[in-house]
Amino acid sequence: MPPPNTTQNAIAQLTAKKDIVESRTLASTERSLAMLRESEQVGIATAQDLALQREKLENTSRNLDTINATLRTTQKNIDGIKSVFSSIKNYWTSPKENKDIPAARPSSSGGYFF
């Protein structure tokens, strides 16, 4: 049988090794939990940023729809103004006939109308 002192030393060494492994495992677990919490915070921040970006994109889309509708209305108005001014221009620039003297035309009773 080995001396009791040697057995106690072996038990003490094994207990010390167990304590070291246990403390390393505990430290590793704590680091893992810290990284997990940090990852969770990054994930939450990313989700909030994405929600904000989605809202901005939806607002941009609505604004573009409004702008397109306004542009269509404006184009219709411009086309209408062009049509009115073209008619006025054509009236003023067309060659004038002598409208002061009405043309005589025969009536059904044999006379002439002026």
KELUM-763125 format. One record per residue (C-alpha): residue number from 0; x, y, z; residue in three letters. Coordinates in steps of 0.001 Angstrom, whole numbers, always signed. Example, Ala and Ser with C-alpha at 12.3 -4.5 7.8 and 13.67 -1.06 7.14 Angstrom:
seq | x | y | z | type
0 | +12300 | -4500 | +7800 | ALA
1 | +13670 | -1060 | +7140 | SER
% end
This chain:
seq | x | y | z | type
0 | +0 | +0 | +0 | MET
1 | +1375 | +3466 | -907 | PRO
2 | +2123 | +5835 | +1892 | PRO
3 | -874 | +7973 | +2927 | PRO
4 | +1027 | +11136 | +2223 | ASN
5 | +1455 | +10202 | -1453 | THR
6 | -2250 | +9402 | -1820 | THR
7 | -3182 | +12687 | -242 | GLN
8 | -756 | +14484 | -2565 | ASN
9 | -2301 | +12754 | -5584 | ALA
10 | -5790 | +13666 | -4389 | ILE
11 | -4693 | +17261 | -3820 | ALA
12 | -3117 | +17437 | -7297 | GLN
13 | -6225 | +16007 | -8939 | LEU
14 | -8424 | +18411 | -6988 | THR
15 | -6207 | +21329 | -8057 | ALA
16 | -6374 | +20222 | -11724 | LYS
17 | -10150 | +19833 | -11418 | LYS
18 | -10404 | +23339 | -9969 | ASP
19 | -8273 | +24754 | -12782 | ILE
20 | -10351 | +23008 | -15458 | VAL
21 | -13519 | +24109 | -13700 | GLU
22 | -12403 | +27762 | -13529 | SER
23 | -11298 | +27710 | -17185 | ARG
24 | -14646 | +26216 | -18193 | THR
25 | -16499 | +28791 | -16132 | LEU
26 | -14450 | +31646 | -17677 | ALA
27 | -15062 | +30262 | -21172 | SER
28 | -18785 | +29995 | -20468 | THR
29 | -18863 | +33592 | -19205 | GLU
30 | -17044 | +34794 | -22342 | ARG
31 | -19494 | +32844 | -24496 | SER
32 | -22453 | +34368 | -22671 | LEU
33 | -20963 | +37858 | -23065 | ALA
34 | -20489 | +37283 | -26801 | MET
35 | -24031 | +35926 | -27029 | LEU
36 | -25426 | +39051 | -25316 | ARG
37 | -23353 | +41279 | -27607 | GLU
38 | -24584 | +39373 | -30670 | SER
39 | -28142 | +39767 | -29449 | GLU
40 | -27659 | +43540 | -29064 | GLN
41 | -26156 | +43771 | -32553 | VAL
42 | -29089 | +41763 | -33921 | GLY
43 | -31611 | +44062 | -32217 | ILE
44 | -29834 | +47172 | -33517 | ALA
45 | -29703 | +45691 | -37027 | THR
46 | -33422 | +44849 | -36925 | ALA
47 | -34225 | +48414 | -35824 | GLN
48 | -32074 | +49870 | -38615 | ASP
49 | -33743 | +47621 | -41169 | LEU
50 | -37191 | +48643 | -39950 | ALA
51 | -36208 | +52304 | -40273 | LEU
52 | -34836 | +51724 | -43774 | GLN
53 | -38030 | +49892 | -44758 | ARG
54 | -40119 | +52818 | -43539 | GLU
55 | -37962 | +55247 | -45522 | LYS
56 | -38254 | +53123 | -48664 | LEU
57 | -42027 | +52903 | -48303 | GLU
58 | -42229 | +56684 | -47832 | ASN
59 | -40021 | +57163 | -50896 | THR
60 | -42276 | +54875 | -52909 | SER
61 | -45390 | +56799 | -51844 | ARG
62 | -43670 | +60099 | -52657 | ASN
63 | -42683 | +58816 | -56096 | LEU
64 | -46273 | +57769 | -56771 | ASP
65 | -47443 | +61268 | -55784 | THR
66 | -44771 | +62896 | -57944 | ILE
67 | -45747 | +60741 | -60947 | ASN
68 | -49419 | +61634 | -60529 | ALA
69 | -48525 | +65328 | -60286 | THR
70 | -46337 | +65076 | -63395 | LEU
71 | -49163 | +63450 | -65383 | ARG
72 | -51584 | +66194 | -64311 | THR
73 | -49044 | +68897 | -65098 | THR
74 | -48375 | +67411 | -68534 | GLN
75 | -52113 | +67402 | -69282 | LYS
76 | -52316 | +71054 | -68219 | ASN
77 | -49314 | +71999 | -70362 | ILE
78 | -50803 | +70181 | -73351 | ASP
79 | -54083 | +72070 | -72805 | GLY
80 | -52272 | +75413 | -72636 | ILE
81 | -50327 | +74562 | -75803 | LYS
82 | -53586 | +73748 | -77551 | SER
83 | -55185 | +77065 | -76531 | VAL
84 | -52153 | +79128 | -77521 | PHE
85 | -51759 | +77228 | -80784 | SER
86 | -55367 | +78054 | -81648 | SER
87 | -54820 | +81737 | -80822 | ILE
88 | -51584 | +81793 | -82818 | LYS
89 | -53255 | +80151 | -85794 | ASN
90 | -56081 | +82679 | -85633 | TYR
91 | -53703 | +85655 | -85641 | TRP
92 | -51254 | +84302 | -88222 | THR
93 | -53708 | +82866 | -90760 | SER
94 | -54115 | +84844 | -94005 | PRO
95 | -57036 | +87275 | -93793 | LYS
96 | -59726 | +87343 | -96447 | GLU
97 | -61757 | +90409 | -97122 | ASN
98 | -64467 | +89795 | -94554 | LYS
99 | -65834 | +93348 | -94653 | ASP
100 | -67803 | +92777 | -97864 | ILE
101 | -70162 | +89869 | -97631 | PRO
102 | -70467 | +87776 | -100717 | ALA
103 | -73787 | +88079 | -102529 | ALA
104 | -75617 | +84826 | -102979 | ARG
105 | -78859 | +84100 | -104636 | PRO
106 | -81889 | +83305 | -102544 | SER
107 | -84616 | +80883 | -103385 | SER
108 | -86976 | +83775 | -104202 | SER
109 | -84646 | +85119 | -106848 | GLY
110 | -83165 | +87980 | -104810 | GLY
111 | -79746 | +88295 | -103311 | TYR
112 | -78726 | +88076 | -99652 | PHE
113 | -75879 | +89953 | -98180 | PHE
% end
